[in-house]
């Protein structure tokens, strides 16, 4: 029971930080405005890790690689801690180490899809309730690259834009099919390597 509580606490704390670092990566990649309370909060809680790393890891084609790397490292540390909590040896072999790195990357992919779902949901609610809210441009910047191509193919039905619903369905399918399958494969590889 204590192990479950510790696992929950670790996942909660680490995932809040990882989500913040991932959101910072996507904010820069999608050119979301930084002059809003959400962006300022994200910057404030991630600056301590990202700013020093930027001196070593430069950006690439407008992508903030330091933010992504911080998210990946934090997720890897979480995966490694959870691995140790499960009673695994303290020093994983090279094969197990690479599977844990891959598992951390898959978990980042899952969290990225959850971020997209949340952003699309919030953007849709804001467009119905208060399209002129000061935070609306932030969520528009995060969602438009995904919604705009679909809007060319899916017409508005009865004055309702169905593209957010399509994005939500696609994200759920991605979570259920390729992401879940890859996670199962990484777990299978981890068990196989731990057994050898």
N, C-alpha and C positions, 0 to 999 in steps of 0.2 A: 504494500500500500504506500509506503514511503517512497519507493522507487517510482510509482505512478505519479505521485504528487511532484516529485523532483522533475520527472520527464515533462509534465504539464507546465511547470514553472519555466524550465529551460526553453521549451518550444514557444511559449508565449513571449518571453523577453526577447529571444533571438529573432523570432518572426516579426515582431514589431520593428526591430532595427533593420532587418533584411528588407522588409516592405518599404521602409523609408529610403534605404539606399537604392532599391530597384526603382522606386517612384522618381527619385532624383535622376537616375539614368534615363528613364523614359521622358521626364520633363525636358531634359536638354535635347534628347534625340528628336522629340516631336515639337520642339520650340514652344513649349508652354510658357506663358508669362510667369515671371518670378515675383511680380509685385502683387502678392495676395497672401493672406494669412497661412494657407496650407503650405505654399512653397517656402515661405519664411520659416515655418516650423520644421519642415523637412530639412532645410539647410542647417538650421540651428542644431538639430540632433545628430546630423551626420558629418558636419564639418571637421570634428576632431579626428575622424578616420580618413576622410576623403582628401582634405587639403594637403596633408603631408604626402600622401600617396601620389598626388598629381605631380609632385616634383620628380618622381621616378617614372610614372606611367603617363605618358602624354595622351591627349585625345587623338582620335582617328576619324577623319571624315565627319566631324561634328558630333561624334559619339564620346561621351564621358566614360572612358574605359576604367578610370579609377573608381567611379561609383559602382560599376558592374563588378569589378574585381573585389571591392569591399563586400558587396552583397554575397558573392560566391564564397569568399573566405569565411564570412560569418556563418553562412549556411553549412559549409564544410565542417567548421568547428562544432556546430550543433549536431551534425550527423555523426561526427567522431565521438562526441560526448554520449550520444544516445547508443552508439555502438558499444562503448565501454560500460554504460549502464546495463546493457543486456548481458554482461558477464564475459565479454570478449577479451582477448589478451590486450595488454597495454600498448604493445608495439605491433601494429598490423604490418603484414608483409607488403611487398611492392604491389602485388596483384590486388590485394584487399584495399590498399591505399588508393589505387586508381579507380576501383569500383566505388569507393566512398566519394571520390571527387566527382564521378559521373552521377552518382545518386544526388549529390548536392546540386549539380547542374539541373537535373530533372526536377528537383524540388523548386528551383528558381523558375523553371518553365511553368510549373503548376501555379506558383505564386503570381507570376506575370499574367497568366490567364485570369486568376481571381481579381487582380488589379484592373484588368480590362473590363471584366464583368461589373465590378463596382463603379468604375468610371462611366460606363455606358448607362448603367442604372441611374446614377446620380444626374448625369446629363439629361436623360429622358425626363426625369422628375422635374428638374429645373426648367426644361423647355415647356412643360405643361403649367407649372405653378408660377414661376417667376423668371422668364427668359432674360430679363435685364438685371438680374442679380450680379453683383461685382465678381463673383466667383465663376460665373458661367463661361467666360473666355478660357479659363484654365481647363475646365472639363471638355469644352469644345476642342481645344488643341490636342488633348489626349485621345479623343474619340474620332475626330473627323477623318484621319487617315484610314480608319477601318470602315466608317459609315459611308463616306463619299463614294467609293467604288460601287458599293451595293445600291446606293440611291440611283445610280444610272440604270441598274437592271430591275429594281423593284419599284413599281409605281406607288404613289400615295393612294391609299384606299379609304374613301370616305373622309378625307381630310386628316388621316392618321398615317404617320410615317412608321412603317413596319420594320425598317432596317435595324433599330436597336434590338428588337425581338429576334431577328435573324442572327445577329452577332451573339446574343446570349445563347441561342440554341447551338451555334457553331462552336462556341467556347466549351459548352457542356459536352458536346460530342468529342472535341479534342481531349478534354479531361478524362472522358470515359474510355476512349479507344486508344489512341497512340500513347498518351502520357501514362495511363494506367498500365498498359502492356509493357512499356519500357521500364516502369518502376518494378513491376513483377519480375522482369528479366534481370534487373540489377540485383534484386533481393535473391533470386535464384543463383546468380553468379557469386554473390557474397556468401551464401550458405555453402555453395560448392567449394569455394576457396578456403573457407573457414574449416571445412571438413577435411581438407588435405593437409 
